[in-house]
Amino acid sequence: MSSLRLSRELLLSEFRKMRTLDRYINAVKAIVEDVKARGDEAVIAYTERFDGVMLAGIEVDVNELRGFALGVDKDIAKAIDAAYRSVEDFNRRLMPSDFEEKCCGLIRGVKWVPIRRVGIYVPRGYFSTLIMTGVIARVAGVEELVVTTPPNKDGSVSPEIAYVALKLNARVFRVGGPQAIAAMAFGTRSIPKVDKIVGPGNAYVQAAEIPGLTVRGYRRY
């Protein structure tokens, strides 16, 4: 039996990053505020600046997604399908239950209500992130999934991400970095405002998420 262990140096490095996150927050504040003020115009400008891509369209429409998904290797598609089913089956077993009871002539209980719209940040090519977050959101009953992911140099997105997004019936936007987080948090003309945001990213993405939102998949009343 083996276990996953981090070296002392790696742990110290991660702690240092946590302590210095303030400087990343300061770096992304202007971006976040700019996206809040200028919307799509700012998103397009930062995508050209940071990713070297001049966007003709921010959203990847369904026909484009289908075209990109055709590039997925058949064996990888089978593996994705298996992972999708596994995550879905496992998380259905974790679903909390509503309950209601009478007490002292009153009715009390707990009702779990799905979040309406969730934003998922997917680093370039990290389709496993979309499986581990999007499938859980769908199991929870989330109505709409908004996915942002950095574009490739030609403006395309990963075939694997496109494949998973189609399975999830998710909307996909070719935007990365803190500008993507800001766009989902505040909404733009093209990217709808979401109720919660989830997904990993570099220090700049994490910094942009700090003053924003987190996702659970449920809201309890």
N, C-alpha and C positions, 0 to 999 in steps of 0.2 A: 504494500500500500504506500502510495506517495502523497505528499501534500504540497500545495502551492504556497511558497514562502517568498516574501519580499526581502531583498537584502537591506542591511542597515542603511547603506548609502541611498538606495532608492526611496526608502521611507523618509529619510531626512530631506531628500529632494522634494518629495510631495509636501511635507510640512512647510518647507520654505516657500513653496508656491502658494500655499494657503495664507501664509503670513504676508505675502507681497501682493495679494489679490487686489488690494486697494489701488495699486498703480494701474492695473488693468481696468478697474472700474472707471478711474479717471480718464483712461484712454478711450473708452467706449461711450462715455456720457454724451459727447458731442454728436456721435453717430446716432445714438438713440434719439436724442432730441431733434436731430435733423430729419430723421425718418418720421417722427411724430408730426413734424411741421410740414414736410414736403411730400410725404408719402412715396408713391411710385417713382417720382423723379429722383429722390434721394437713393432709393433702392437700386435703381438702374445705374446711377453714378458710382455708388460704392462697389457694385458688382464689376463694373469696368475697371475701377481703381485697384481692387484687391484680387480679383480673379482673372482680369484681362479679357473679359467677355462683354461685348456690347449686346445687350439683350434686345431682341426684336419683339419678344413677348415674354412676360413673366411666368404665366401659367403654362404648364405642359398639358395640352388638351388630350382627350382620350385617344384620338387617332395617333398622335405622336407617341403616347405611352405604349400603345399596341405595337407600333413600329419598333421602338427601342426594345421592347420585351422579346421580340423575335430573335434578338442577339444572344439570348440566354442559352447556354449549353444544356442539352437535354438531361444530362446527369445532374447538373446543378439544379435544374427545375424540379426534378424528382426529389432532391434533397430539401429544397425549399418547401415543397408540398408536404413532405413528412414532418419538417420542423413546424410548419404552420399548424398541422393537425395536432401535434404533440403539445404545443403551447396552448392551443385552444382547449383541448380536452382537459389538460391539467388545471387551467384557470377556471373552467366551468365548475370544477369540484371545490374551488375556493370561494365561489360566489356566496356572499352573506345573504341571509334570509330575512325577509320582512316578518314581523310578528306583531300580534295584537292581543291584548288581554283586558279583562274587566277587573277593576279594583275600586272598591268603595263606591260603586255605582257609576264610576267613570271608565272610559276606554283609553288605554295608553298603549304605546308600542313604538316600533321603529320602522320607518319606510326608507328604503334605499332608492335614490333617484339618480339615473345616469346624467353625467355632464353632457350638455348639448353639443359643444364643439371643442375639440382638442387639437392643439398644434403639436406636431412632432418634428423635431430637428434631427435630420439624418446626415452625418458627415459623409462626404463624397465616397460612394462605393460601399458603405457600411449597411448593407441590406438587412443584416441580422438585427440591427437596431430597430428597423421598421417592423420586423416580425415580433420582437420582444415587447414592443410598445403598442403597435397598431392592433395586433390580434387581441391583446388584453383589453384595449379600449372597446373593440367590437363586442367582445364577450360581455363587458360591462353594460353595453347598450348605448354607447356614445353614438349620437346621430350623424355627426360629420367629422371627418378626419382631414386636417390640413397639414400637408407635408412640405417642408422646405429642405432643399439639399443643394449644395454648391454645384454649379454647372461645369461640364467639361469645356475645354477651349472652344469646341464647335457649338456650344450651347445645348448639347444633349445631356441626358442624365444616365446614370448607370442602368444597363439592361436589367440587372437583378432587382434594383429598386423599382423600376417600372413594372416588372413582373409582380412583385409583392403588392405594389400600390393598386394594381388592377384587381388582384384578389380581394383587397380590402375595400375596393370602391372608394379610394381616397383621392382628394385633389392634390396635385403636385405642383410646386412652384420652384423654379430653378434659381434659388437665392440661398446664399450661405452667409456665415459670419454673423456679427452682432446686428447687422441690418435686417437679417431674417427674423431674429428674435424680436426686434423692435416692431417689425411689420406685423407679426402675429399678435403681439401684445396690444398694439394700438389700432391696427387695421389700416389698410390703404385702399385705393380704388380697386386694385386687383386682388389683394390678399385680405381675406376676411379676418376680423378680430376674433380671437379664440377665448375660451373660458379658462383654459389651463394649457401650459406648455411643458413638454417633456423631451428629453433627448440629450445625449452627451455632446461635448465639443471641446475645443481648445480653451485656453484661459480667457480669451476675449469673449467667446461665446458664453462661458460660465459667468463671466462678469456681467454680461448683458442680461443674463437670467436672474441675477440676484435681486434687483428691484422689481422683477416681474412676477411670474406666476409659476406654480408647480402643478403637476397632474397626479391625481389619485385614481380617477376612473369612476368614482362615485361621489355623490354629495349626500350627506345624511340629514334628514329632517327629524 
